[in-house]
Amino acid sequence: MKSFIKWGLTALIAVGTLLPSAAFAQGYSDVTKKDTHYENILTAQELGLMTGYADGTFQSSKPLQRANVIKALGKLQLRLIGETLESYPYYGARPFRDIPRTHPDKELFKYSVIVRDAGIFEGDSNGNVNPDKLMTRQQMAKVLVNAFGLWHVGDLDETAITDLDQAAWYFQDYILVLSHFGVTTVSEFRPLATTTRGQFASFLVRSYDVMTDSPVEYIEEYYAELFPGEQPELPDSLYVFLQNGAMFNTSVEWDVDELDTSTPGEYMITGTLKEFPGETAVATIYVYAEDEWVETEPVE
């Protein structure tokens, strides 16, 4: 048995929405319901993590380059921290040697900085990340654990992966973590094999699902101060903090049917969190009499 020690989440996680339904994705001309990864391909598209080609295809069986993974996990990181390629603070960033600022793929350069800042990709001893090489499954296991914070404290079942000995020792725990959380559902992991685009879509979606599958620790509360008769400008979303360190900004629907602000007093209303069924948001409304807020001139 091996113990995988928590080394820390890549960042404090803030997400605008949780896992959306694949039914809302646009789809691809070469992806049908017969594809093993059909639902996850569409969900990855809806999440904005993976996109297809200009001809409308996804090419599910195409081997994945490391550059593709850098972009996908860079998009994830932007989604998690609520930034965009334009708003991300690149100042002081140290690029990989083989993706310099002068790299012709400007988008790849930006995403490479983002994933390096987040500790998702570390690069080799020479500071290179080898974007043109294919991504092996053992390498993919490590960056998924890094990107989604899929840590596990305790014993990991080495017998769950029958070919674990084929993986480099420093990748083995990452593979076992994916197996522990159900991100990989096979016993023969094939650590040295390459990863296809379809497989990666499933790995992404399952990892995302695991990351969000944690008990709620705290829900942001909302406070408002009003004069009689005024109506509160209730937020459309609140932050929800999970026990695994994740933080989500999720939409909320408030129940204001019985809210009457005509009389001074303290009122409490509740809201339903769209992405967290069974959890309740709370807003506290203080209605003051107008004379309580009148500023008086100091007495001479």
Residue pairs with C-beta under 8 A, 6 or more apart in sequence:
1 155
1 156
1 157
1 158
2 155
2 156
2 158
2 172
2 173
2 176
3 153
3 154
3 155
3 156
4 151
4 152
4 153
4 154
4 156
4 173
4 176
4 177
5 151
5 153
6 151
6 152
6 153
7 151
8 149
8 151
9 149
9 151
9 244
9 245
9 246
10 77
10 118
10 119
10 120
10 146
10 147
10 149
11 77
11 80
11 81
11 118
12 81
12 245
12 247
13 80
13 81
13 149
13 211
13 245
13 246
13 247
13 248
14 80
14 81
14 82
14 239
14 247
14 248
14 249
15 79
15 80
15 82
15 212
15 246
15 247
15 248
15 249
15 250
16 79
16 82
16 237
16 248
16 249
16 250
17 250
17 251
17 275
18 212
18 248
18 250
18 275
19 43
19 47
19 205
19 208
19 209
19 212
20 43
20 46
20 47
21 43
21 46
22 38
22 39
22 40
22 42
22 43
22 46
23 42
24 46
25 42
25 43
25 45
25 46
26 45
27 42
27 45
28 41
28 45
28 52
28 56
28 57
28 58
29 55
29 56
29 57
30 57
30 58
30 59
30 60
31 38
31 41
31 42
31 58
31 60
32 38
35 41
35 60
35 198
36 198
36 202
37 60
37 198
37 199
37 201
37 202
39 205
40 198
40 201
40 202
40 204
40 205
40 206
41 50
41 58
41 60
41 198
41 201
43 201
43 205
44 50
44 72
44 201
44 204
44 205
45 51
45 52
47 76
47 79
47 204
47 205
47 208
48 75
48 79
49 72
49 75
49 76
49 79
49 204
50 58
50 72
50 197
50 200
50 201
50 204
52 58
52 59
53 59
58 197
58 198
59 197
60 196
60 197
60 198
60 201
61 196
61 197
61 198
62 196
62 197
63 134
63 135
63 194
63 195
63 196
63 197
64 134
64 135
64 140
64 194
64 195
64 196
64 197
64 199
64 200
65 131
65 132
65 133
65 134
65 135
66 129
66 130
66 131
66 132
66 133
66 134
66 135
66 139
67 105
67 108
67 131
67 132
68 135
68 197
68 200
69 135
69 140
69 143
69 200
70 108
70 111
70 112
70 115
70 121
70 129
70 131
71 107
71 108
71 111
72 200
72 204
73 111
73 115
73 120
73 121
73 143
73 147
74 110
74 111
74 112
74 114
74 115
75 111
76 147
76 148
76 204
76 208
77 114
77 115
77 118
77 120
77 147
78 84
78 85
78 88
78 114
82 249
83 89
85 107
85 110
85 111
88 110
88 114
90 110
90 113
93 113
93 116
93 117
94 113
94 116
95 101
95 109
95 112
95 113
95 116
96 112
96 116
96 121
96 123
96 127
96 128
96 129
97 123
97 126
97 127
97 128
98 128
98 129
98 130
98 131
99 105
99 108
99 109
99 112
99 129
99 131
100 109
101 109
103 109
108 131
112 121
112 129
112 131
115 121
115 143
115 147
116 122
116 123
116 129
118 146
118 147
119 146
120 143
120 146
120 147
121 129
121 143
121 146
123 129
124 130
134 194
134 195
135 194
135 195
135 200
136 191
136 192
136 193
136 194
136 195
137 175
137 189
137 190
137 191
137 192
137 193
137 194
137 195
138 167
138 168
138 171
138 174
138 175
138 189
138 191
138 192
139 171
140 195
140 200
140 203
141 171
141 174
141 175
141 177
141 178
141 184
141 191
142 171
142 174
144 150
144 174
144 178
144 183
144 203
144 204
144 207
145 151
145 174
145 177
145 178
147 207
148 207
148 208
148 210
148 211
149 211
149 244
149 245
149 246
150 177
150 178
150 181
150 183
150 207
150 210
150 211
151 177
152 177
152 180
152 181
156 173
156 176
156 177
156 179
156 180
157 176
157 179
157 180
158 164
158 176
160 176
160 179
160 180
160 187
161 175
161 176
161 179
161 187
161 188
161 189
162 187
162 188
163 188
163 189
163 190
163 191
164 172
164 175
164 176
164 189
164 191
166 190
166 191
166 192
167 175
167 189
167 191
167 192
168 191
171 191
175 184
175 189
175 191
177 183
178 184
178 203
178 207
179 189
181 206
181 207
181 210
182 206
182 210
183 203
183 206
183 207
183 210
184 203
195 203
211 244
211 246
212 242
212 246
212 248
214 242
214 243
214 244
214 246
215 242
215 243
216 240
216 241
216 242
216 243
216 276
216 279
217 241
217 242
217 243
218 240
218 241
219 238
219 239
219 240
219 241
219 273
219 279
219 280
219 281
219 282
220 238
220 239
220 240
220 241
220 281
221 238
221 281
221 282
221 283
221 284
222 234
222 235
222 238
222 281
222 282
222 283
222 284
223 283
223 284
223 285
223 286
224 232
224 233
224 234
224 283
224 284
224 285
224 286
225 286
225 288
226 232
226 261
226 285
226 286
226 287
226 288
227 287
227 288
227 290
227 293
228 261
228 262
228 263
228 264
228 287
228 288
228 289
228 290
229 261
229 262
230 261
230 287
231 261
232 259
232 261
232 283
232 285
234 254
234 256
234 269
234 271
234 283
235 252
236 251
236 252
237 249
237 250
237 251
237 252
238 249
238 250
238 252
238 271
238 273
238 281
239 247
239 248
239 249
239 250
240 247
240 248
240 249
240 250
240 273
240 275
240 276
240 279
241 247
242 248
248 275
250 273
250 274
250 275
250 276
251 273
251 274
251 275
252 271
252 272
252 273
252 274
252 281
253 271
253 272
253 274
254 269
254 270
254 271
254 281
254 283
255 269
255 270
255 271
255 272
256 269
259 267
259 269
259 285
260 267
261 267
261 285
261 287
263 287
264 287
264 288
264 289
264 292
265 287
266 284
266 285
266 286
266 287
267 284
267 285
267 286
267 287
268 282
268 283
268 284
268 285
269 282
269 283
269 285
270 280
270 281
270 282
270 283
271 280
271 281
271 282
271 283
272 280
272 281
273 279
273 280
273 281
